[in-house]
Amino acid sequence: MKYDGAEHWVSVFEAATWEEAAMIKGVLEAAKIPVMLDRDSLNKGYSLSLSVMSEVLIKVSRNMASRAAHLLHSKSFNLSHD
C-alpha cells in the first residue's frame, strides 16, 4: 500500500507475524493514529526465507511516532519475541 509522504513515516514496532501486525495496527488506529504495514522493506537485501518474509514493520507518521511508542509501551500484549 502506498501513502502520500511515506518517506516521513517511521517504524515503531516489528511484528513477528501478519496477525500480530494487524493487532498492533488495530490498537494504534483505535487511538486515531494512522498506520502503514510494511513487509517489503524487510526483504530488501536479504535472502528470501520464511523468517524474514513473515516479519512486518508497523509504521506511523513521524509526528505521531512518540505518541504511538508511548501507547505501545503502556500496553501489555503478552507477546514473546525470541
C-alpha positions in Angstrom: 0.0 0.0 0.0 1.4 3.4 -0.9 0.9 6.5 1.3 1.5 10.1 0.4 4.6 11.3 2.1 5.6 7.7 3.1 9.2 8.8 3.4 8.0 10.7 6.5 6.8 7.5 8.2 8.9 5.7 10.8 8.9 2.2 12.3 7.5 1.9 15.8 7.2 -1.9 16.1 8.4 -5.0 14.3 5.8 -7.7 14.4 6.8 -11.4 14.0 3.6 -12.3 12.1 1.0 -10.6 10.0 -1.6 -11.4 12.7 0.5 -9.6 15.3 0.9 -6.7 13.0 -2.9 -6.5 12.5 -3.5 -6.5 16.2 -0.9 -3.6 16.8 -2.4 -1.7 13.9 -5.9 -2.0 15.5 -4.6 -0.6 18.8 -3.0 2.3 17.1 -5.9 3.1 14.8 -8.3 2.9 17.8 -6.2 5.8 19.2 -6.6 7.7 15.9 -3.0 7.1 14.8 -2.8 6.2 11.1 -0.8 3.1 10.5 1.1 1.6 7.5 2.1 -2.0 7.5 5.3 -2.7 5.6 6.7 -6.1 4.8 8.5 -5.2 1.6 11.3 -3.2 3.2 12.4 -6.1 5.3 13.0 -8.3 2.3 15.4 -5.9 0.6 19.0 -7.1 0.8 18.2 -10.4 2.4 17.7 -13.8 1.0 14.1 -14.8 1.0 13.4 -17.0 4.0 10.3 -17.7 5.9 11.6 -15.8 9.0 12.3 -12.6 7.0 9.1 -12.8 4.9 6.9 -13.1 7.9 8.1 -10.0 9.8 6.1 -6.8 9.3 7.1 -3.3 10.2 4.4 -1.1 11.8 5.0 2.5 10.7 3.4 5.7 11.7 3.9 9.3 10.5 7.0 10.9 12.1 4.9 13.4 14.1 2.8 10.6 15.7 5.8 8.3 16.5 6.3 9.4 20.1 2.5 9.0 20.9 2.5 5.6 19.2 5.6 4.4 21.0 4.2 5.6 24.4 0.9 3.8 23.7 2.6 0.5 22.7 4.9 0.6 25.8 1.9 1.2 28.0 0.0 -1.8 26.8 0.6 -5.4 27.8 0.2 -7.7 24.8 1.8 -10.8 26.2 3.9 -11.1 23.1 7.1 -13.0 23.2 10.0 -12.1 20.9 12.8 -14.6 21.0 
